[in-house]
Amino acid sequence: MKWAMIVPAAAMLGACANYPYADDYARLDVLNNPHICEEGDTAGFIGQPASQGLADAVIMETGAGLFRWLRVDGMATTDMLPERVNVTLDNNNVVTRVHCG
């Protein structure tokens, strides 16, 4: 009975995130050929509104094989993946930070 209440509540919390698109994503070839993230010149992304196009540009700039949106006040795993780029958003979906890991 407890699970019947917890699962719908968790689903509702996930829906509140309101990211530019539904899921994080990875390059299709990342498993066979990892793309290590290199931050390079990512300062130009700070202050930009989040979008699919911005995510694609960040991936091109960093060479990352994995991409993840984060909230400035949200929770995230602390595992460090060298092929992942993280883009942190404020509550208005504006980029505040771009970093590898």
Secondary structure, DSSP 8 states (H G I E B T S, - for coil): -HHHHHHHHHHHHHHTT--SSSS-EE-TTTTTS-------S-GGGTT-B--HHHHHHHHHHH--SEEEEEETTS-------TTEEEEEE-TTSBEEEEEE-
